[in-house]
Amino acid sequence: MPEIDFLVVGGGAAGWSCATTLRQLGAEGSVVLVGRELDAPYDRTLCSKSYLAGTAADADALLAPLQDIELLTATSVMGLDLGDRTVRLSDKRTLSFGQVCLATGANVRRLQLAGGGLEGVHYLRTLRNAAAIRKDLADAERIVLVGGSYIAAEVAATLTSLGRRCTLVMQEAAPFERTLGPTAAAFFQQLLDANGITLHPQDEVVRLEGPGDRVTSVVTARGRRLPADAVIIGAGVMPDVSVAKRAGLALGPTGGVLVDECLRASVPGVFAAGDICEYADPLRGRQLRRVEHWDVAIQQGRTAARGMVGEPTPHDAVPYFFSDLADWASLEYVGFGGTADTEVVRGSIADSAFSVFYLQDGRLSGTLTIGRGEDLDHARALLRDGGDLSTFTAELAEPDHDLRALAKEARPVSESIKVVQVASGVSADPLPPASPVESYGQAPQQWICENCGFIFDVAEGDPDGGVAPGTAFADLPDDWVCPVCGATKSQFGPY
């Protein structure tokens, strides 16, 4: 008999959902959830909002307690042998297991910037990151945020509501342009501007400066020098597939763990869920898809659990996402993302009560709603149906039209409807030619693991990992991990 009947690797939303669902489904035997973070599973979506603002405490962020499930926090999987069915943990134990679900989530994407090791430069992924930012910003007034998507915009809204002066530097022409298209991007650009956030679109940071150890200014490619008491970078995330890769599992084209429509990986008895899960979507002809959304992670955890108890079920949930910008606006989105050649607007943008239906070749690919939550369920049904809506754009645009009957109707498209033809690209002045980046100060000699606190000293190296003293952190092997907890290289920051 295995020491662990059901092993779940990863203490985020997907891992928590999988473990709790196993018990709800009546799984017999031991269930062990291994998480490398110091905290029990919590609601990560609060990190950029109420928890960062200080209005939600640690206890408020925790997810429902695990029942009859062994939770190992501050513990990493150092090795997974899928042939022998054994797992080697950072606490030096090696245990056998039966079924396993990998839900290792994602790591923040760190920018290689001159001055990136200065004090006051932050990335946000965990509760502890949020707490450190809140503490560091106690006396800060001017905050520069890097990125044009959800983390940067949410944090900017939260901090602005607390009285900070926020500036947003982004490569995009407008916030959320890459994911939500030009109509929504224009709305959010106006919203952020109206609430006092300074926007610098179509620009990027080239270096951070400070006369001492702390950042005081941000220099951009367009020659701007922005004063900054602190900098928060939201440059996206990368799926953490280090455990899966070392175990020999197949990876997909976007770097996730490749699974079928039931979330089964390339080795029997192995499942994946959450940010690392690259699955064959049964709603779109088994098209490979990887989604980094909170609700998707929870839904995939449930699907993986069903497979682990011998009830494999196609994962046919329509992806759902939400975001809150302080109390200014809340958005909800259902769909598959990707490109759209047509946007149909339903409702009133001026009144902040509208939906945007995204069509590609006449087929609905997604729907964004702000103040019109009643459109969501109908949009889900239309997305599941997958039919040609090119002759129904008038009905989509009519705020009072019953969307439930849409599939049965066919009328010529009205010339007066709000239809936005999406341009193939945004016209903009190109950034100036890149000039050599001047190094700002010496490269940090010590790097700290944000998961367990281990400090890697360049002068000492890592004898256990075969790293010679004097090896620069940037030159460490790609597969090098924290010798204490097994966190990946990307989880280290300058100390």
C-alpha positions as CSV (number, residue, x, y, z in Angstrom):
1,M,0.0,0.0,0.0
2,P,1.3,3.5,-0.8
3,E,2.1,5.8,2.1
4,I,0.1,8.5,0.3
5,D,-3.0,7.4,-1.7
6,F,-3.6,10.9,-3.2
7,L,-0.8,13.4,-3.5
8,V,-1.5,17.0,-4.5
9,V,1.5,19.2,-5.2
10,G,0.8,22.9,-4.9
11,G,-1.0,24.8,-2.2
12,G,-2.8,27.4,-4.4
13,A,-6.4,27.5,-5.6
14,A,-6.1,24.4,-7.9
15,G,-4.4,22.2,-5.3
16,W,-6.8,23.3,-2.5
17,S,-9.7,22.6,-4.8
18,C,-8.4,19.2,-5.9
19,A,-7.8,18.1,-2.3
20,T,-11.1,19.2,-0.9
21,T,-13.0,17.8,-3.9
22,L,-11.3,14.4,-3.4
23,R,-12.9,14.2,0.1
24,Q,-16.2,15.5,-1.2
25,L,-16.3,12.7,-3.7
26,G,-15.7,10.2,-1.0
27,A,-12.1,9.3,-1.8
28,E,-10.8,6.7,0.6
29,G,-7.3,6.7,1.8
30,S,-4.8,9.4,2.7
31,V,-4.8,12.8,0.9
32,V,-1.7,14.9,1.3
33,L,-1.3,18.5,0.0
34,V,2.2,19.7,-0.3
35,G,2.7,23.5,-0.6
36,R,6.0,25.4,-0.7
37,E,4.5,28.6,0.7
38,L,4.6,29.3,4.5
39,D,0.9,29.9,4.6
40,A,-2.1,27.6,4.3
41,P,-4.1,27.9,1.1
42,Y,-5.5,31.4,0.7
43,D,-7.3,33.7,-1.7
44,R,-4.6,35.1,-3.9
45,T,-6.9,37.6,-5.6
46,L,-6.9,39.6,-2.4
47,C,-3.2,40.3,-2.6
48,S,-3.6,43.3,-4.9
49,K,-6.8,44.5,-3.3
50,S,-8.1,44.4,0.3
51,Y,-5.1,42.6,1.8
52,L,-2.7,45.1,0.2
53,A,-4.9,47.9,1.5
54,G,-4.9,46.4,5.0
55,T,-8.7,46.0,5.2
56,A,-8.4,42.2,5.1
57,A,-6.4,40.3,7.7
58,D,-4.5,37.0,7.2
59,A,-7.5,35.1,8.6
60,D,-9.8,36.8,6.1
61,A,-7.7,35.6,3.2
62,L,-7.5,31.9,4.2
63,L,-9.6,29.5,2.2
64,A,-11.9,27.0,3.9
65,P,-9.9,24.7,6.2
66,L,-8.9,21.3,4.9
67,Q,-10.9,18.4,6.4
68,D,-9.2,15.0,6.9
69,I,-6.3,16.2,4.6
70,E,-2.7,16.4,5.7
71,L,-1.2,19.8,4.8
72,L,2.5,20.3,4.5
73,T,3.4,24.0,4.3
74,A,6.9,25.4,3.6
75,T,7.6,22.1,1.9
76,S,8.7,21.5,-1.7
77,V,8.9,18.5,-3.9
78,M,12.6,18.0,-4.7
79,G,12.0,15.0,-6.9
80,L,9.1,13.0,-8.4
81,D,9.8,9.5,-9.7
82,L,6.8,8.5,-11.7
83,G,8.2,5.0,-12.4
84,D,8.7,4.0,-8.7
85,R,5.8,6.3,-7.6
86,T,7.9,8.1,-5.0
87,V,8.2,11.7,-4.0
88,R,11.3,13.3,-2.4
89,L,10.4,16.2,-0.1
90,S,12.5,19.2,1.1
91,D,12.2,17.8,4.7
92,K,14.4,14.9,3.5
93,R,11.6,12.3,3.5
94,T,10.9,10.1,0.5
95,L,7.3,8.7,0.3
96,S,5.4,6.5,-2.0
97,F,2.1,7.6,-3.6
98,G,-0.7,6.4,-5.8
99,Q,-2.4,9.2,-7.8
100,V,-0.9,12.6,-8.1
101,C,-2.1,16.0,-9.2
102,L,0.5,18.7,-10.1
103,A,-0.8,22.2,-9.3
104,T,2.4,24.1,-8.9
105,G,1.1,27.4,-10.2
106,A,3.3,30.1,-11.7
107,N,6.2,32.3,-10.7
108,V,6.4,36.1,-11.3
109,R,8.3,37.2,-14.4
110,R,11.3,39.2,-13.2
111,L,12.7,42.0,-15.4
112,Q,16.4,42.1,-15.9
113,L,16.9,45.8,-15.2
114,A,19.9,47.9,-14.1
115,G,19.0,48.9,-10.6
116,G,16.6,46.0,-10.2
117,G,18.2,45.1,-6.9
118,L,17.6,48.4,-5.2
119,E,15.5,48.6,-2.1
120,G,11.9,49.6,-2.8
121,V,11.5,47.5,-5.9
122,H,8.7,44.9,-5.5
123,Y,6.9,42.1,-7.3
124,L,3.5,40.9,-6.1
125,R,2.5,37.2,-6.1
126,T,2.0,36.1,-2.5
127,L,0.4,37.4,0.7
128,R,3.9,37.9,2.1
129,N,4.8,40.0,-0.9
130,A,1.7,42.1,-0.3
131,A,2.5,42.5,3.4
132,A,6.1,43.6,2.6
133,I,4.8,46.1,0.1
134,R,2.3,47.6,2.5
135,K,5.0,47.9,5.2
136,D,7.6,49.4,2.8
137,L,5.0,52.0,1.4
138,A,4.1,53.3,4.8
139,D,6.0,56.5,4.2
140,A,6.1,56.4,0.4
141,E,4.1,58.9,-1.7
142,R,5.1,58.4,-5.3
143,I,4.7,54.9,-6.7
144,V,5.7,53.8,-10.2
145,L,4.0,50.7,-11.5
146,V,5.3,48.7,-14.4
147,G,2.8,46.9,-16.6
148,G,-0.4,47.4,-18.4
149,S,-2.4,44.5,-17.2
150,Y,-4.3,43.3,-14.1
151,I,-1.7,43.3,-11.3
152,A,-0.3,46.8,-12.1
153,A,-3.7,48.3,-12.6
154,E,-5.3,46.7,-9.6
155,V,-2.4,47.7,-7.3
156,A,-2.4,51.3,-8.8
157,A,-6.2,51.6,-8.0
158,T,-5.7,50.2,-4.5
159,L,-2.8,52.5,-3.6
160,T,-4.4,55.5,-5.2
161,S,-7.5,54.9,-3.0
162,L,-5.1,55.0,0.0
163,G,-3.8,58.4,-1.1
164,R,-0.6,57.5,-3.0
165,R,0.4,59.2,-6.2
166,C,0.6,56.4,-8.8
167,T,2.2,56.4,-12.3
168,L,1.7,53.5,-14.7
169,V,4.3,52.7,-17.3
170,M,3.2,50.2,-20.0
171,Q,4.2,48.9,-23.4
172,E,0.5,48.8,-24.4
173,A,-1.3,51.8,-25.9
174,A,-3.9,51.5,-23.1
175,P,-4.5,49.3,-20.0
176,F,-5.8,45.8,-20.7
177,E,-5.5,46.4,-24.5
178,R,-3.8,43.0,-25.1
179,T,-6.4,41.0,-23.4
180,L,-9.6,43.0,-23.7
181,G,-9.2,44.9,-26.9
182,P,-9.5,48.6,-27.9
183,T,-13.0,49.4,-26.6
184,A,-12.5,48.2,-23.1
185,A,-8.9,49.6,-23.1
186,A,-10.2,53.0,-23.9
187,F,-12.7,52.8,-21.1
188,F,-10.1,51.8,-18.5
189,Q,-7.7,54.4,-19.7
190,Q,-10.2,57.1,-19.1
191,L,-11.2,55.5,-15.7
192,L,-7.7,55.4,-14.4
193,D,-6.9,58.9,-15.7
194,A,-10.1,60.3,-14.1
195,N,-9.1,58.9,-10.7
196,G,-5.7,60.5,-10.8
197,I,-3.4,57.8,-12.1
198,T,-0.7,59.1,-14.5
199,L,-0.4,56.9,-17.6
200,H,2.7,56.6,-19.8
201,P,1.6,54.2,-22.6
202,Q,3.8,52.7,-25.3
203,D,6.9,53.1,-23.2
204,E,9.0,50.8,-21.1
205,V,11.4,50.9,-18.2
206,V,15.1,50.7,-19.1
207,R,16.7,51.2,-15.6
208,L,16.0,52.1,-12.0
209,E,18.2,54.6,-10.2
210,G,19.0,55.7,-6.7
211,P,21.9,57.6,-5.1
212,G,22.1,55.0,-2.3
213,D,20.6,51.6,-1.8
214,R,17.0,52.7,-2.5
215,V,15.3,53.4,-5.7
216,T,14.4,57.1,-6.3
217,S,13.7,57.3,-10.0
218,V,12.6,55.3,-13.0
219,V,14.1,55.9,-16.5
220,T,12.1,54.9,-19.6
221,A,12.9,54.2,-23.2
222,R,11.3,57.5,-24.2
223,G,13.6,59.4,-22.1
224,R,11.4,60.0,-19.1
225,R,12.8,60.1,-15.6
226,L,10.0,59.5,-13.1
227,P,10.4,60.1,-9.4
228,A,9.7,57.1,-7.3
229,D,9.6,56.3,-3.6
230,A,8.9,52.7,-4.6
231,V,8.4,50.6,-7.8
232,I,6.0,47.7,-8.2
233,I,6.5,45.5,-11.3
234,G,3.6,43.5,-12.8
235,A,5.3,41.8,-15.8
236,G,3.2,38.6,-15.8
237,V,4.1,35.1,-14.7
238,M,5.6,31.9,-16.0
239,P,4.2,28.4,-15.3
240,D,6.2,26.6,-12.7
241,V,6.8,23.3,-14.4
242,S,10.2,22.5,-12.7
243,V,8.8,19.5,-10.9
244,A,7.0,18.2,-14.0
245,K,10.0,18.8,-16.2
246,R,12.4,16.9,-14.0
247,A,9.8,14.1,-13.7
248,G,9.8,13.7,-17.5
249,L,6.2,14.8,-18.3
250,A,5.4,16.2,-21.7
251,L,5.0,19.9,-22.0
252,G,2.8,21.9,-24.3
253,P,3.7,24.7,-26.8
254,T,3.1,27.5,-24.1
255,G,5.3,25.7,-21.6
256,G,2.5,24.1,-19.5
257,V,2.1,20.5,-18.6
258,L,0.4,18.8,-21.5
259,V,-2.9,17.0,-20.6
260,D,-5.9,15.6,-22.4
261,E,-9.5,16.9,-22.0
262,C,-9.8,15.1,-18.7
263,L,-6.6,16.7,-17.4
264,R,-4.6,13.5,-17.6
265,A,-0.9,14.0,-18.2
266,S,1.4,11.8,-20.3
267,V,2.0,9.3,-17.5
268,P,-1.0,7.3,-16.2
269,G,-2.3,8.4,-12.7
270,V,-0.8,11.9,-13.1
271,F,-3.1,15.0,-13.5
272,A,-2.4,18.7,-13.7
273,A,-4.6,21.7,-12.8
274,G,-4.2,25.5,-12.6
275,D,-1.7,27.8,-14.2
276,I,0.5,24.9,-15.4
277,C,-2.3,23.0,-17.0
278,E,-2.2,23.0,-20.8
279,Y,-5.4,21.1,-21.7
280,A,-7.2,19.9,-24.8
281,D,-10.4,22.0,-24.6
282,P,-13.4,19.8,-25.6
283,L,-15.5,23.0,-26.2
284,R,-13.2,24.0,-29.1
285,G,-12.2,20.8,-30.9
286,R,-9.5,19.9,-28.4
287,Q,-7.6,23.1,-29.0
288,L,-4.8,23.4,-26.5
289,R,-5.4,26.0,-23.9
290,R,-3.7,27.3,-20.8
291,V,-5.5,29.8,-18.6
292,E,-4.0,31.7,-15.6
293,H,-7.3,32.6,-13.8
294,W,-8.4,32.0,-10.2
295,D,-11.8,30.5,-11.0
296,V,-10.3,28.3,-13.8
297,A,-7.8,26.9,-11.3
298,I,-10.6,25.9,-8.9
299,Q,-12.7,24.3,-11.6
300,Q,-9.7,22.4,-12.9
301,G,-8.9,21.1,-9.4
302,R,-12.4,19.6,-9.3
303,T,-12.0,18.0,-12.7
304,A,-8.6,16.5,-11.7
305,A,-10.1,15.1,-8.5
306,R,-12.8,13.3,-10.4
307,G,-10.2,11.7,-12.6
308,M,-8.2,10.7,-9.5
309,V,-11.1,8.8,-8.0
310,G,-11.7,6.9,-11.3
311,E,-14.4,9.2,-12.8
312,P,-12.5,11.0,-15.6
313,T,-14.6,13.8,-16.9
314,P,-13.9,16.2,-19.8
315,H,-13.1,19.7,-18.5
316,D,-15.8,21.7,-20.3
317,A,-16.1,24.7,-18.0
318,V,-16.1,28.0,-19.8
319,P,-13.2,30.1,-18.4
320,Y,-14.3,32.9,-16.1
321,F,-12.3,35.9,-14.8
322,F,-12.9,38.9,-12.7
323,S,-11.0,42.0,-11.6
324,D,-11.8,45.0,-9.3
325,L,-10.3,48.4,-9.6
326,A,-10.9,49.8,-6.1
327,D,-14.6,50.8,-6.0
328,W,-14.4,52.4,-9.4
329,A,-15.3,49.5,-11.6
330,S,-15.6,45.7,-11.5
331,L,-15.2,43.6,-14.6
332,E,-16.2,40.0,-15.4
333,Y,-15.1,38.0,-18.4
334,V,-16.1,34.6,-19.8
335,G,-14.5,33.0,-22.8
336,F,-11.4,31.7,-24.4
337,G,-9.5,34.9,-25.2
338,G,-7.4,35.2,-28.3
339,T,-8.0,37.4,-31.3
340,A,-11.2,39.1,-32.3
341,D,-12.0,40.8,-35.6
342,T,-15.3,42.3,-34.3
343,E,-16.4,43.8,-31.0
344,V,-20.1,44.3,-30.4
345,V,-21.0,46.7,-27.6
346,R,-24.2,46.2,-25.6
347,G,-25.3,48.9,-23.1
348,S,-23.8,52.2,-22.2
349,I,-20.1,52.8,-21.9
350,A,-20.7,56.3,-20.7
351,D,-22.8,54.9,-17.8
352,S,-20.2,52.2,-17.0
353,A,-22.9,49.5,-17.7
354,F,-22.0,47.6,-20.8
355,S,-20.9,44.3,-22.3
356,V,-18.4,43.7,-25.1
357,F,-19.0,40.6,-27.2
358,Y,-15.8,39.5,-29.0
359,L,-16.3,37.7,-32.3
360,Q,-13.7,36.0,-34.5
361,D,-15.0,34.9,-38.0
362,G,-18.5,35.2,-36.6
363,R,-18.0,33.0,-33.7
364,L,-18.1,34.2,-30.1
365,S,-14.7,34.0,-28.4
366,G,-15.4,35.9,-25.2
367,T,-17.6,38.4,-23.4
368,L,-16.6,41.2,-21.0
369,T,-19.2,42.8,-18.7
370,I,-19.1,45.9,-16.5
371,G,-22.3,46.6,-14.6
372,R,-24.2,44.0,-16.7
373,G,-23.7,40.8,-14.9
374,E,-27.0,39.5,-16.3
375,D,-25.3,39.0,-19.7
376,L,-22.8,36.5,-18.3
377,D,-24.9,33.3,-18.2
378,H,-26.3,34.0,-21.7
379,A,-22.7,34.6,-23.0
380,R,-21.7,31.2,-21.5
381,A,-24.5,29.5,-23.3
382,L,-23.5,31.1,-26.6
383,L,-19.9,30.2,-26.1
384,R,-20.8,26.6,-25.5
385,D,-23.1,26.6,-28.6
386,G,-20.2,27.9,-30.7
387,G,-22.5,28.8,-33.5
388,D,-22.1,31.5,-36.2
389,L,-23.3,34.8,-34.8
390,S,-22.3,37.0,-37.7
391,T,-26.0,37.6,-38.6
392,F,-27.0,38.3,-35.0
393,T,-24.8,41.3,-34.1
394,A,-27.9,43.6,-34.0
395,E,-29.5,41.4,-31.4
396,L,-26.2,41.2,-29.4
397,A,-26.0,45.0,-29.4
398,E,-29.7,45.6,-28.3
399,P,-29.6,46.0,-24.5
400,D,-33.1,44.7,-24.0
401,H,-33.0,41.8,-26.5
402,D,-33.6,38.3,-24.9
403,L,-30.2,36.6,-25.5
404,R,-31.8,33.2,-24.7
405,A,-33.7,33.3,-28.0
406,L,-30.7,34.5,-30.0
407,A,-29.8,31.2,-31.5
408,K,-33.2,30.8,-32.9
409,E,-33.3,34.2,-34.6
410,A,-31.9,35.5,-37.8
411,R,-32.3,39.1,-38.9
412,P,-30.3,41.3,-41.2
413,V,-27.6,43.3,-39.3
414,S,-28.7,46.8,-38.6
415,E,-26.4,49.6,-39.9
416,S,-26.9,51.5,-36.6
417,I,-25.5,49.0,-34.2
418,K,-22.3,49.6,-32.3
419,V,-19.8,47.4,-34.0
420,V,-16.1,48.0,-33.7
421,Q,-13.8,46.6,-36.4
422,V,-10.6,45.7,-34.5
423,A,-7.5,46.9,-36.3
424,S,-4.7,44.4,-36.8
425,G,-2.3,46.5,-34.9
426,V,-2.0,49.8,-33.0
427,S,-0.5,52.7,-34.9
428,A,2.1,54.4,-32.7
429,D,5.4,56.1,-32.9
430,P,8.1,53.4,-32.4
431,L,10.3,53.5,-29.4
432,P,13.7,55.1,-30.0
433,P,16.5,52.7,-30.9
434,A,17.7,50.8,-27.9
435,S,20.9,52.1,-26.4
436,P,23.2,50.1,-24.2
437,V,21.9,49.8,-20.7
438,E,24.3,51.3,-18.2
439,S,24.9,49.1,-15.2
440,Y,23.7,50.9,-12.0
441,G,25.7,49.8,-9.1
442,Q,27.2,46.3,-8.7
443,A,25.2,43.1,-9.1
444,P,23.8,41.9,-5.8
445,Q,26.0,39.5,-4.0
446,Q,23.3,37.9,-2.0
447,W,19.9,36.6,-3.1
448,I,17.0,35.5,-0.9
449,C,14.5,32.8,-1.5
450,E,11.1,34.5,-1.2
451,N,9.6,31.2,-0.2
452,C,11.7,30.0,2.8
453,G,14.2,32.8,3.4
454,F,17.4,30.9,2.4
455,I,20.1,33.3,1.3
456,F,22.4,32.4,-1.6
457,D,25.7,34.1,-1.3
458,V,27.7,34.5,-4.5
459,A,31.0,34.3,-2.6
460,E,30.0,30.9,-1.1
461,G,28.3,29.3,-4.0
462,D,26.2,26.1,-3.5
463,P,28.4,23.0,-3.1
464,D,25.4,20.7,-2.9
465,G,24.1,22.0,-6.3
466,G,27.5,22.0,-8.0
467,V,27.8,25.8,-8.1
468,A,31.3,27.1,-7.5
469,P,32.0,30.1,-5.3
470,G,32.0,33.3,-7.2
471,T,29.4,32.2,-9.7
472,A,27.0,35.1,-10.5
473,F,23.4,34.5,-9.7
474,A,22.4,35.1,-13.4
475,D,24.8,32.3,-14.4
476,L,23.3,29.6,-12.2
477,P,21.9,26.6,-14.2
478,D,18.3,27.0,-15.3
479,D,17.4,23.9,-13.3
480,W,19.0,25.1,-10.1
481,V,16.6,25.2,-7.1
482,C,16.7,26.4,-3.5
483,P,18.7,23.8,-1.5
484,V,16.3,24.3,1.4
485,C,12.8,24.3,0.0
486,G,13.2,23.5,-3.7
487,A,11.8,26.8,-5.0
488,T,12.9,27.7,-8.5
489,K,15.5,30.3,-9.4
490,S,12.9,32.8,-10.4
491,Q,11.6,32.8,-6.8
492,F,14.8,34.6,-5.6
493,G,15.2,38.3,-5.3
494,P,18.2,40.5,-4.4
495,Y,18.9,40.6,-0.6
